[in-house]
């Protein structure tokens, strides 16, 4: 049960990141800009691994900001949009709500 909760928390972490980028994509500013150190979250290993996973899967992209070497521009890809929408519609993106139901 503990491993199942861990997995569902990690799924939720990834969906939370993709959800923020998905929401941003459909606005006037389809990208988000962060300081590199804040985006990559090296001090928070779970978030860092989630970001690395999403980058490796091609669900999000991170590019340096021109003339601002300490900043990074993040956006969702078409694969990331599909990942988010399919997960949302199938309920797979609701890992945290499933975790809280088991914890109560």
Backbone bond lengths (Angstrom), bond angles and torsions (degrees), N, CA, C in turn:
res aa  C-N    CA-C-N  psi(-1)  N-CA   C-N-CA  omega(-1)  CA-C   N-CA-C  phi
1 X - - - 1.448 - - 1.534 110.94 -
2 X 1.340 117.15 -40.42 1.461 120.59 -179.51 1.529 110.87 -61.58
3 X 1.344 117.27 -43.17 1.465 121.44 178.87 1.528 110.05 -63.34
4 X 1.323 117.53 -40.78 1.465 121.23 178.64 1.527 110.72 -60.57
5 X 1.309 116.94 -42.59 1.467 120.87 179.03 1.527 109.90 -64.36
6 X 1.333 117.42 -43.19 1.461 121.71 177.64 1.521 111.34 -57.83
7 X 1.311 116.20 -46.89 1.466 121.31 -179.16 1.520 110.20 -61.82
8 X 1.320 117.05 -45.06 1.463 120.23 -178.59 1.521 111.78 -67.12
9 X 1.317 117.61 -33.44 1.466 120.59 175.15 1.526 110.34 -66.31
10 X 1.324 116.55 -39.37 1.469 120.33 179.17 1.526 111.14 -68.39
11 X 1.309 116.83 -39.86 1.472 120.45 175.33 1.518 109.34 -59.62
12 X 1.326 116.17 -45.14 1.454 120.18 -178.92 1.524 111.11 -63.90
13 X 1.313 117.42 -38.84 1.475 121.33 177.66 1.524 110.27 -57.55
14 X 1.319 116.55 -46.12 1.470 120.53 179.25 1.524 110.94 -64.91
15 X 1.324 117.33 -43.60 1.459 120.21 -179.92 1.521 111.65 -65.41
16 X 1.317 118.29 -35.86 1.461 120.75 178.20 1.531 110.91 -62.56
17 X 1.324 116.56 -41.90 1.465 120.77 178.67 1.523 110.22 -65.14
18 X 1.326 116.34 -48.41 1.463 120.42 -178.94 1.534 110.63 -65.16
19 X 1.319 117.33 -36.87 1.464 120.46 179.53 1.530 111.38 -61.15
20 X 1.326 117.39 -42.15 1.465 120.61 179.03 1.532 110.64 -62.12
21 X 1.331 116.11 -41.86 1.464 120.07 179.49 1.521 111.78 -72.56
22 X 1.316 116.98 -35.93 1.470 122.09 176.72 1.529 109.54 -61.67
23 X 1.322 116.43 -47.61 1.468 120.73 -179.89 1.520 110.76 -62.26
24 X 1.321 116.95 -40.96 1.455 121.90 179.58 1.532 111.28 -65.47
25 X 1.328 116.07 -37.91 1.468 121.27 -176.96 1.528 112.24 -56.04
26 X 1.315 116.60 -35.06 1.466 120.73 -175.97 1.529 112.40 -95.26
27 X 1.328 116.11 28.39 1.461 121.98 175.12 1.525 108.49 -120.86
28 X 1.312 115.67 -173.33 1.465 119.93 178.01 1.523 111.69 -68.85
29 X 1.328 117.21 -22.95 1.462 121.93 -179.60 1.526 109.52 -114.76
30 X 1.333 117.75 87.49 1.467 120.11 -175.15 1.532 115.10 -71.44
31 X 1.318 116.74 -2.94 1.461 119.63 176.90 1.528 109.80 -123.37
32 X 1.315 115.45 156.64 1.459 121.79 175.04 1.523 107.89 -115.14
33 X 1.308 116.76 145.08 1.457 121.40 -179.64 1.525 108.27 -117.29
34 X 1.331 115.28 130.55 1.460 122.36 -178.72 1.524 109.92 -134.73
35 X 1.331 117.14 154.39 1.462 118.62 166.06 1.532 107.75 -63.66
36 X 1.317 117.50 138.97 1.471 121.19 -178.17 1.524 111.86 -51.41
37 X 1.334 116.37 -45.90 1.470 119.75 -176.01 1.528 111.78 -64.04
38 X 1.317 118.03 -32.55 1.470 120.55 178.82 1.530 110.79 -75.84
39 X 1.328 116.83 -39.67 1.468 119.98 -178.30 1.524 111.94 -67.35
40 X 1.322 117.35 -47.89 1.461 119.70 -174.55 1.526 114.09 -76.03
41 X 1.318 118.29 -14.91 1.474 123.36 169.91 1.527 113.73 48.22
42 X 1.292 118.32 46.61 1.466 120.91 -176.85 1.529 112.71 -61.64
43 X 1.328 117.36 -26.62 1.467 118.80 179.19 1.528 112.11 -79.77
44 X 1.313 117.88 -15.37 1.470 122.70 178.22 1.525 106.58 -113.56
45 X 1.325 117.34 91.06 1.461 123.04 -169.06 1.532 113.14 -59.81
46 X 1.326 118.47 -37.94 1.471 120.10 -179.63 1.525 110.75 -64.12
47 X 1.318 116.98 -44.97 1.471 120.53 179.49 1.526 109.92 -67.77
48 X 1.327 117.13 -39.81 1.464 121.11 178.26 1.532 110.41 -59.81
49 X 1.324 116.65 -45.04 1.470 120.81 179.63 1.534 110.86 -65.72
50 X 1.319 117.14 -37.53 1.470 120.59 178.21 1.529 110.38 -63.38
51 X 1.319 116.77 -44.33 1.465 121.47 178.98 1.525 109.92 -64.36
52 X 1.321 117.31 -44.97 1.462 121.39 178.68 1.531 110.45 -59.70
53 X 1.325 117.03 -44.31 1.466 122.18 177.92 1.532 110.50 -57.83
54 X 1.329 116.58 -49.48 1.464 120.91 -177.76 1.528 111.65 -63.91
55 X 1.324 117.20 -38.42 1.464 120.91 176.27 1.531 110.62 -65.62
56 X 1.335 116.85 -46.32 1.464 121.29 -179.04 1.522 112.76 -63.99
57 X 1.337 116.91 -35.08 1.469 120.77 178.50 1.529 111.83 -76.18
58 X 1.328 116.86 -13.33 1.453 120.42 -178.76 1.526 113.00 81.34
59 X 1.324 117.11 18.69 1.461 121.16 179.65 1.524 112.10 -82.07
60 X 1.332 115.93 -24.86 1.456 121.74 175.48 1.517 108.29 -136.80
61 X 1.332 116.33 159.57 1.456 121.68 174.85 1.520 108.51 -128.97
62 X 1.314 114.83 147.46 1.456 121.82 177.68 1.527 107.78 -129.86
63 X 1.299 115.65 124.13 1.457 120.89 -179.47 1.522 110.08 -127.33
64 X 1.333 116.61 147.01 1.466 119.12 176.96 1.535 109.70 -63.72
65 X 1.316 115.56 147.90 1.463 120.96 176.40 1.528 107.54 -87.33
66 X 1.319 115.56 129.24 1.456 120.53 -178.10 1.532 110.53 -58.84
67 X 1.309 115.91 132.43 1.464 124.27 179.32 1.527 114.27 66.71
68 X 1.326 117.66 9.47 1.467 121.31 176.67 1.533 108.25 -136.67
69 X 1.324 117.66 80.51 1.467 121.57 -172.27 1.532 114.89 -62.58
70 X 1.309 118.51 -19.17 1.462 120.82 -179.52 1.527 112.72 -91.03
71 X 1.332 116.46 0.29 1.467 120.77 -177.01 1.531 109.86 -112.35
72 X 1.325 114.47 154.89 1.456 120.76 178.32 1.532 108.19 -135.87
73 X 1.327 115.24 140.80 1.460 122.68 -179.67 1.525 107.91 -103.97
74 X 1.329 116.83 124.72 1.463 122.32 -174.63 1.518 109.35 -115.28
75 X 1.334 116.54 139.23 1.464 120.24 172.38 1.526 109.67 -149.20
76 X 1.302 114.00 162.59 1.461 121.73 178.83 1.526 107.98 -87.56
77 X 1.313 117.15 150.48 1.464 122.10 176.94 1.532 108.92 -100.04
78 X 1.319 116.57 174.52 1.468 119.36 176.50 1.528 110.17 -63.69
79 X 1.330 117.60 -36.29 1.472 120.09 175.89 1.525 110.42 -64.96
80 X 1.322 116.90 -37.15 1.460 120.90 177.82 1.514 111.98 -66.05
81 X 1.330 116.46 -38.20 1.471 120.45 177.12 1.527 109.25 -63.23
82 X 1.329 116.51 -46.33 1.472 120.29 178.23 1.528 111.08 -61.07
83 X 1.331 117.19 -44.48 1.468 122.84 178.98 1.534 110.01 -57.50
84 X 1.318 116.05 -47.96 1.461 119.85 -178.34 1.531 111.36 -65.66
85 X 1.335 116.76 -49.95 1.467 119.85 -176.35 1.527 111.83 -64.25
86 X 1.322 117.70 -43.79 1.468 120.12 178.82 1.518 111.06 -64.52
87 X 1.311 116.67 -41.21 1.459 120.43 178.03 1.518 112.23 -65.36
88 X 1.319 115.74 -41.13 1.460 120.25 179.73 1.526 110.90 -65.38
89 X 1.319 116.48 -47.42 1.464 120.16 -177.16 1.526 112.62 -69.39
90 X 1.342 117.14 -29.91 1.468 119.70 -179.30 1.529 112.20 -88.08
91 X 1.344 116.75 -11.27 1.458 120.36 -178.32 1.512 113.34 89.78
92 X 1.344 118.17 -2.54 1.462 120.87 -179.48 1.524 112.06 -68.51
93 X 1.315 116.93 -21.01 1.453 121.11 -179.76 1.510 113.09 -83.49
94 X 1.311 117.30 5.97 1.461 120.74 -178.05 1.514 111.50 -105.79
95 X 1.319 116.66 40.13 1.456 121.45 -177.85 1.511 113.27 -56.05
96 X 1.333 117.13 -43.07 1.461 119.59 -175.93 1.525 111.71 -66.47
97 X 1.316 118.30 -39.74 1.463 119.36 179.88 1.516 110.03 -64.87
98 X 1.316 117.67 -32.80 1.464 120.74 176.87 1.527 109.55 -69.26
99 X 1.330 116.99 -40.76 1.461 121.48 178.53 1.529 110.47 -60.81
100 X 1.321 117.13 -45.39 1.458 119.79 -176.54 1.527 110.81 -68.16
101 X 1.310 117.61 -31.78 1.466 119.77 176.95 1.521 110.67 -64.50
102 X 1.334 117.84 -37.74 1.462 121.69 -179.41 1.517 112.00 -75.80
103 X 1.333 116.72 -26.47 1.459 120.87 -175.29 1.529 113.04 -80.38
104 X 1.297 117.21 -21.77 1.458 120.80 -173.80 1.516 112.94 -77.88
